[in-house]
Amino acid sequence: MTAELFREDATLSACKARVTQVDERGVQLDRTVFYPLGGGQAADRGLLILADGSELEIFDTRKGVRPGEILHLPATGQQAMLAHCRVGTEVTAQIDRLRRQHHMRFHTATHLLCALVPHPVDGCSITVDYARLDFHMTAPLDKQALTAGLARLVDEAHPVRHRWITEAELDANPGLVRSMSVKPPRGQGRVRVLDIEGVDVQPCGGTHVANTSEVGAVIVTRIEKKSALTRRVVLGFAPLVDSAS
């Protein structure tokens, strides 16, 4: 199993690690800061830096078939570098920090949106450029009102923390689960819960900022009626204002 350092500290951008397996699927490490695609959040990208300074570009990160497997997938044209990543090789795993920051800001913003729209979530996507949530509901939503609500929660600077609960505790509190399509991973005896103080509490394994003030200026860019029972809300970063204009 790979130690998932990002679960406890999303601010880590690099770590020392050792190669545990290399095959056509990718590179596995004993520990990593790379977040694998899952839970609606896009994967991290970055580099595996060898002791001699050579770099293996990682274009994607995926979960393996077995629990605890994380595969670091090399970019196109990097296959020859795999020969240098033998089992036991020490590397520095280094993520694209700006990409991670965007994921953290957007993912936290989706939790704020859940607090503003108290309906089950029927789909989710967090990328470097936008985030979206699909709500299971029929009532219309107001774009300006939601944008104002997000700005208020950001300005209120709520602490964002995570904790672990047992699967039995989750079973005793089924209302914690807001998502209809993505269920918390089970089988390891515990579930990670994100707690935005006074705003939102729900199971989540993604990466987030430490305070809502770090989300910054996020706006609702559009609202779509995807079906009779689904309203899609898309988030983006607010355009930068040119102070010289």
C-alpha positions as CSV (number, residue, x, y, z in Angstrom):
1,M,0.0,0.0,0.0
2,T,1.1,3.6,-0.7
3,A,1.0,6.0,2.3
4,E,-1.3,8.8,1.1
5,L,0.3,11.9,2.6
6,F,-2.2,14.2,0.9
7,R,-5.0,12.8,3.1
8,E,-3.5,14.4,6.2
9,D,-1.8,17.5,4.7
10,A,-2.9,18.8,1.4
11,T,-0.3,21.6,1.5
12,L,2.6,19.1,1.0
13,S,3.9,19.6,-2.5
14,A,6.8,17.2,-2.4
15,C,8.1,14.1,-0.5
16,K,10.9,11.6,-0.5
17,A,9.8,8.2,-1.6
18,R,11.0,4.8,-2.7
19,V,9.8,2.9,-5.8
20,T,8.0,-0.3,-4.9
21,Q,6.8,-1.4,-8.3
22,V,7.1,-0.5,-12.0
23,D,5.1,-2.0,-14.8
24,E,3.1,-1.0,-17.9
25,R,0.5,0.6,-15.6
26,G,2.9,3.1,-14.1
27,V,5.1,3.6,-11.0
28,Q,4.1,2.8,-7.5
29,L,5.8,4.4,-4.5
30,D,5.8,3.6,-0.8
31,R,4.5,7.1,-0.1
32,T,3.2,10.0,-2.2
33,V,1.8,13.5,-2.3
34,F,0.0,12.8,-5.7
35,Y,-3.8,12.7,-5.4
36,P,-5.3,10.0,-7.7
37,L,-8.4,10.7,-9.8
38,G,-11.4,10.0,-7.7
39,G,-14.4,11.4,-5.8
40,G,-15.0,13.8,-8.7
41,Q,-11.6,15.5,-8.3
42,A,-9.1,15.4,-11.1
43,A,-5.6,13.8,-10.5
44,D,-2.4,15.6,-9.7
45,R,0.4,15.9,-12.2
46,G,4.1,16.6,-11.6
47,L,7.5,15.0,-11.5
48,L,9.4,12.1,-10.0
49,I,12.9,13.4,-9.6
50,L,15.8,10.9,-9.4
51,A,18.9,11.2,-7.3
52,D,20.9,12.2,-10.4
53,G,18.5,15.1,-11.1
54,S,16.8,13.4,-14.1
55,E,13.0,13.8,-14.1
56,L,10.1,11.6,-15.0
57,E,7.1,13.7,-15.9
58,I,3.8,12.4,-14.4
59,F,0.8,13.3,-16.5
60,D,-1.9,11.4,-14.5
61,T,-2.4,9.6,-11.2
62,R,-4.8,6.7,-10.8
63,K,-6.0,4.2,-8.2
64,G,-4.9,0.6,-8.8
65,V,-7.1,-2.4,-8.8
66,R,-6.1,-3.4,-5.3
67,P,-7.0,-1.2,-2.2
68,G,-4.1,1.2,-1.4
69,E,-2.5,1.1,-4.9
70,I,-1.7,4.5,-6.4
71,L,-0.2,4.5,-10.0
72,H,1.9,7.4,-11.2
73,L,1.5,7.4,-15.0
74,P,4.3,8.9,-17.1
75,A,3.6,11.5,-19.8
76,T,3.9,10.5,-23.5
77,G,7.5,10.2,-24.6
78,Q,8.7,9.4,-21.0
79,Q,8.6,5.6,-21.2
80,A,12.4,5.4,-21.6
81,M,12.8,7.0,-18.2
82,L,10.9,4.1,-16.6
83,A,14.1,2.1,-16.9
84,H,15.7,4.3,-14.3
85,C,12.9,3.8,-11.8
86,R,13.8,0.4,-10.6
87,V,12.3,-1.1,-7.5
88,G,14.1,0.4,-4.5
89,T,15.1,3.6,-6.3
90,E,14.7,6.7,-4.1
91,V,12.9,9.6,-5.8
92,T,11.4,13.0,-4.9
93,A,7.7,13.1,-5.7
94,Q,6.8,16.7,-6.6
95,I,3.3,17.8,-7.7
96,D,2.3,20.8,-9.9
97,R,1.5,23.1,-6.9
98,L,-0.6,25.6,-8.8
99,R,-2.8,22.8,-10.2
100,R,-3.3,21.4,-6.6
101,Q,-4.2,24.9,-5.3
102,H,-6.9,25.2,-7.9
103,H,-8.3,21.8,-7.0
104,M,-8.2,22.7,-3.3
105,R,-10.0,26.0,-3.8
106,F,-12.7,24.6,-6.1
107,H,-13.2,21.4,-4.0
108,T,-13.8,23.5,-0.8
109,A,-16.1,25.8,-2.8
110,T,-18.3,22.9,-3.8
111,H,-18.8,22.2,-0.1
112,L,-19.8,25.8,0.5
113,L,-22.2,25.4,-2.4
114,C,-23.7,22.3,-0.7
115,A,-24.4,24.4,2.3
116,L,-26.3,26.9,0.1
117,V,-28.3,24.3,-1.8
118,P,-29.6,21.7,0.7
119,H,-30.4,19.0,-1.8
120,P,-28.7,15.6,-2.7
121,V,-25.7,15.8,-5.1
122,D,-26.1,13.7,-8.2
123,G,-22.8,14.4,-9.9
124,C,-19.5,16.3,-9.2
125,S,-16.4,17.4,-11.1
126,I,-13.5,19.4,-9.8
127,T,-10.9,20.4,-12.4
128,V,-8.1,23.0,-12.6
129,D,-10.4,25.4,-14.5
130,Y,-13.9,24.9,-13.1
131,A,-16.0,22.8,-10.7
132,R,-19.6,21.6,-11.1
133,L,-22.2,20.0,-8.9
134,D,-25.4,18.4,-10.1
135,F,-28.2,18.8,-7.6
136,H,-31.2,16.4,-7.4
137,M,-34.0,19.0,-7.3
138,T,-36.7,20.7,-9.4
139,A,-36.7,24.3,-8.0
140,P,-34.9,27.0,-9.9
141,L,-31.6,28.5,-8.6
142,D,-30.5,32.1,-8.7
143,K,-26.9,32.6,-10.0
144,Q,-26.4,36.0,-8.4
145,A,-27.8,34.8,-5.0
146,L,-25.5,31.8,-5.0
147,T,-22.4,33.8,-5.9
148,A,-23.2,36.3,-3.1
149,G,-23.7,33.3,-0.7
150,L,-20.3,31.9,-1.7
151,A,-18.6,35.3,-1.2
152,R,-20.2,35.6,2.3
153,L,-19.0,32.2,3.4
154,V,-15.5,32.9,2.0
155,D,-15.4,36.3,3.8
156,E,-16.5,34.7,7.1
157,A,-13.2,32.7,7.2
158,H,-14.5,29.4,8.5
159,P,-11.9,26.9,9.6
160,V,-11.7,23.8,7.4
161,R,-10.6,20.5,9.1
162,H,-10.9,16.8,8.6
163,R,-11.3,13.9,11.0
164,W,-11.8,10.2,10.8
165,I,-14.9,8.3,11.9
166,T,-15.6,4.5,11.9
167,E,-17.8,2.9,9.3
168,A,-20.2,2.1,12.1
169,E,-20.4,5.8,13.0
170,L,-21.2,6.6,9.4
171,D,-23.9,3.9,9.3
172,A,-25.4,5.5,12.4
173,N,-25.4,9.0,10.7
174,P,-26.5,8.3,7.0
175,G,-27.5,11.9,6.6
176,L,-23.8,12.9,6.5
177,V,-23.6,11.5,2.9
178,R,-24.9,14.1,0.4
179,S,-23.7,12.4,-2.8
180,M,-26.0,10.0,-4.6
181,S,-23.4,9.0,-7.2
182,V,-20.1,8.8,-5.3
183,K,-20.2,6.9,-2.0
184,P,-17.4,7.1,0.7
185,P,-14.8,4.3,0.2
186,R,-15.4,1.4,2.6
187,G,-13.5,-1.7,3.7
188,Q,-10.7,-0.1,5.7
189,G,-12.7,0.5,8.8
190,R,-12.7,4.3,8.8
191,V,-14.1,7.1,6.7
192,R,-12.6,10.6,6.3
193,V,-15.0,13.5,7.1
194,L,-14.5,17.1,6.0
195,D,-15.8,19.7,8.6
196,I,-16.2,23.3,7.6
197,E,-16.9,24.8,11.0
198,G,-20.6,25.9,11.2
199,V,-21.1,25.4,7.4
200,D,-20.9,21.8,6.2
201,V,-19.9,18.3,7.4
202,Q,-19.8,15.3,5.0
203,P,-17.5,12.4,4.1
204,C,-14.8,13.5,1.6
205,G,-11.4,12.2,0.6
206,G,-10.4,15.2,-1.5
207,T,-7.9,18.0,-1.0
208,H,-9.1,21.3,0.5
209,V,-7.8,24.6,1.8
210,A,-7.5,25.2,5.6
211,N,-9.9,28.1,5.8
212,T,-12.7,29.3,3.6
213,S,-10.9,32.6,3.1
214,E,-8.4,30.8,1.0
215,V,-11.0,29.9,-1.5
216,G,-10.8,33.4,-2.9
217,A,-13.1,34.9,-5.5
218,V,-15.3,32.1,-6.9
219,I,-18.4,32.8,-8.9
220,V,-21.3,30.8,-10.4
221,T,-20.7,31.0,-14.1
222,R,-23.8,29.2,-15.2
223,I,-26.8,27.1,-14.0
224,E,-28.3,24.5,-16.3
225,K,-31.4,22.4,-16.2
226,K,-29.9,19.0,-17.1
227,S,-33.2,17.1,-16.6
228,A,-36.5,17.4,-14.9
229,L,-34.8,16.4,-11.6
230,T,-31.3,17.8,-12.0
231,R,-29.9,21.4,-11.8
232,R,-26.2,21.8,-12.6
233,V,-24.2,24.6,-11.0
234,V,-20.8,25.5,-12.5
235,L,-18.2,27.4,-10.6
236,G,-15.3,29.4,-11.9
237,F,-12.7,31.9,-10.6
238,A,-13.8,35.5,-10.8
239,P,-12.0,37.5,-13.5
240,L,-9.0,39.5,-12.3
241,V,-9.8,43.2,-12.1
242,D,-7.2,45.5,-13.8
243,S,-6.6,48.2,-11.2
244,A,-5.0,50.4,-13.8
245,S,-8.1,50.5,-15.9
